[in-house]
Amino acid sequence: QNVDTFRRYGVRQVVTACPHCYNTIRNEYPQFGLADVEVVHHSELLAGLLAAGRLRLRPGARVAATYHDSCYLGRHNGIYDAPRRALAAVPGVELVEMPRHRREGFCCGAGGGRMFLEEKLGERINHHRVAEAAATGAATVCTACPFCLTMLGDGVTETSRDGSLAVADLAEIVRRQLEEV
C-alpha cells in the first residue's frame, strides 16, 4: 500500500528521522517495486543544508557532546560522517567520541525488541551505553534515531544521571543554535 501511495503522489524523495524507516524504504521497498525514490536521513539533510549555508547558526556556549551511532544508520547503512559533520557545524559543540563508535559502535539496547523487555539478569544494555557516554565527560549524548533517543534517555534517568548528562536528537542540537529569520 505504501508503494502504491508513493507512486500515486509521485514521491521522488523521502526524508526520515528514523534509521529503521530509512533502511526499510531504501533497502526493502525496491523488492516491492519502488526503486526510483531517493531516501535521505535527516542527518544527511542537515549536514548538507549546513554545508551549503542554507541554515545559519548563531554562536553558542561551548559544550562537549558525544555521538551515539544507531545500528541501522551506521552498521546497516554506512552513515557515520553526516551526523558528525552536522554536529561539527554547530558553533560551540565539541565532539568527544566514545571508545566504541562508528563501525565498532555499541547498541543502545532497543535492538531485537529488547526495548520492551524487563531484564533481570546483568546490566541493561542502555545503562552500559550511558555509562560509556558519561565517561567521556560530555554534557550531552546525541543520536539520530528515535529508538536510541528513548533508550538513552531512559538509561540516563534509571542510572540517576539526569542532572549530569543530557540526551538530544541531532536535529535538536542544530535547532537550538538556528538564527531566527
PyMOL commands that set and color helices and strands:
alter all, ss='L'
color gray80, all
select helices_A, chain A and resi 2-8+19-32+42-51+81-88+102-104+111-116+125-135+146-158+170-176
alter helices_A, ss='H'
color red, helices_A
select strands_A, chain A and resi 13-16+38-41+63-67+93-95+140-143+166-169
alter strands_A, ss='S'
color yellow, strands_A
deselect
rebuild
show_as cartoon
